[in-house]
Amino acid sequence: MNTKTKIYFGPPLSILTEKEGNTMEISGRINRTAERYLEIMKEHGLELNAGERACLTKICDFGFMAPYEIRELAIDVRMSEFDAEDLDKEVLAKKLEAASFADLVAVVEELGF
C-alpha cells in the first residue's frame, strides 16, 4: 500500500471523479478503475515477434500516445520506414486492424508507452 501522494487531476481524472463528493469517494473511484484496468491489461494484447515489437517501439518512441494515435497504429506501421529481419509490415498492420482497442492499449502499455 502506498502512502498518500499528490497527483495532478487532468481532464480524464476530473471527468472520472466529477460525481464523487469527498476524498474517500474520489480515492475509491480511482482505485476501482485502476483495478479493473489492470485486469483488462491481463486479458488483452497481441502475440508479436521481435521485429513487430521493435517496429511498434520505434513508432511509439516519441512518448505519450493519445487514444486516436493508438487507433492509428496500423497506418503508422504501413507508413514507417523501419525494417527488421522478421518484420512483415502488412501482416502487422492487419493484426493491428483486427485487434480491439483494449488489445491495442495493452500492446502500447506492454511496450512502456
CORFENCOR-V612162 format. One record per pair of residues at least 24 apart in sequence whose ideal C-beta (glycine too) atoms are under 6 Angstrom apart, sorted by sequence separation. I is the first residue (numbers start at 1). GAP is how many residues later the second one is. D is the distance in Angstrom with one decimal. If there is no record, write none. Layout:
i = {I I}
gap = {GAP GAP}
d = {D D}
This chain:
i = {58 55 54 55 51 70 51 51 49 70 52 65 65 46 60 46 60 57 56 46 44 45 44 45 46 40 44 45 41 41}
gap = {24 27 30 32 33 34 35 36 37 38 40 43 48 49 51 53 53 54 55 57 58 58 59 61 61 62 62 62 65 68}
d = {4.7 5.0 5.2 5.5 3.5 5.0 3.9 3.2 5.1 5.6 4.9 5.6 5.5 5.8 5.8 5.8 4.2 5.5 6.0 5.6 4.3 5.9 4.7 3.9 5.4 5.5 4.0 5.7 5.2 5.9}
